[in-house]
Amino acid sequence: MSLDLRIPLGMMFSLLGMILSAFGLATNGNEKLYAPSLGIDVNLWWGLVLFAFGLTMFVFGKRGQKQLAELPPETGETRRGH
């Protein structure tokens, strides 16, 4: 069984989103830092977006792995396309 690429990508984006969100929460009251972005805590919001994207990728990857595991095993001839 092969590893679905969405699983490690989902874990990476989720971790990056958590780190960015934590930084956004830690610097939430810093008006000087967020002055160029009109006072919007872009670190927090983009961290949440990255976390949601990563979680979605991870869930779809796990669901795909589960569907592959439920398929009946193929014979050697059908794998080669004969």
MOFENMO-V632505 format. One line per field, one symbol per residue. burial: b if it has 24 or more other ideal C-beta (glycine too) atoms within 12 Angstrom, else e. A space follows every 10 residues. Layout:
burial->???
This chain:
burial->eeeeebbeeb bebbebbeeb beebeeeeee eeeeeeeeee bebbeebbeb bebbbebbee beeeeeeeee eeeeeeeeee ee
